Amino acid sequence: MVKLLRRLSAVIAIFIALAMPVSAQSGDITYTIQVGDTLSEIALKYNVTIAELAAYNGITNPDLIFAGRTLAVPADNTALPAEVAPQTYTVQPGDTLGTIAARFGMRTNRLAQENNIANINLIEVGQVLVIPGTQPTPVSYPLPAPFESITLSHNPIAQGKTLLVSVTLNTTATLTADFETRPVALSGNDGRHYWGVVGIHALSEVGLYSLAFRATLPDGTETSVAQDVVVSAGDYATETIIPQPGREGLLAPDVIKAEAEKLAALWMQATPEKQWQGAFLYPIANPHITSYFGTRRSYGGGPVNGYHAGSDFAGNGVPIYAPAAGTVVLAEKLNVRGNAVLIDHGLGVYTGYWHQSQSVVKVGDRLEPGDLIGYTGNTGLVTGPHLHWEMRIGGIAVDPIQWITETIEPNSGE
Ligand SMILES: [Zn+2]
């Protein structure tokens, strides 16, 4: 028998409050799908394979099931084996619950629940985990109206990268999106084509995450879809930062905190219109990057518990140019970041330019790509002159270089 088993695909959708009756035969068991069910769990419960359950119910994509939908389960199924029996896994050095869950195509939270693990960060090498049996077979199944299509630029998406999300509806509706618990700013001028960008935190645990969409029709009807996003490990180096004697004590923690809060209050806002067009430019001519975004950092040889939130460019007194169109929302001297400029590119996307010797822009200036922002320097808490270039999306620091190597915007016409 051909094994249809494949790893959990990237897509699991649960549609709320949509019932699609199926033509069950007499003698069948009927099961109404509950919020949070997966087809694999239902198949396991009734001792049928996912493929059989899907075929019996005319489901072409077992990853897409609807809460409220009724499934028919053949009554005489006792002889049918499950595709994969529950198994155990012994935790190896370097494992996290997220990597183990991803390996078996499950949600980290579910694996934790199955094993009564309250704190997902507390697993030990040698610990034996129970892996529930069977996984869905990915094929395709139509989305519930008004959803016509959901497109992700990358899936899996690596830690610290930007995900472009596009949604097409078959009728005009209001759409909102959340990545886990964070709202995603969406642009959708015509009410049918929506898109937005999601920043994946550089230290996100590897595993499955949920991107939830909710469409509200003019009559108030709501339909929700959840799209799974697989976060994979970023390819980041590790560096050791040796604190300069005396430097770390220069500023009181409340000064550092106040500065961070001031910036967060700006970059947590999403202005509704995209200002950038096409790929970003480097902010410096002949760029020489001395430290890449995402580099894991150990301070003074201690544990690796931080990461570099931007890309550093070498240079002293070197001109800094706007990499894309945007509006200056901060231009002032800060304690930690020195002479700093923050540019709003719209839809929750911001870029920051720290440690300048001098800035030449002011709040409210609208910049075009290539406009002069200022000059590199060593203001603020730095060990030498450089530009620290930072990008934030919805407050999450992401790799700005990705925005140079890729065009992150929907195809023209959308
Ligand atoms: Zn830096």
Residues whose N, C-alpha, C, O or C-beta is under 5 A from the ligand:
A	BS01	ZN	G310 S311 D312 H388
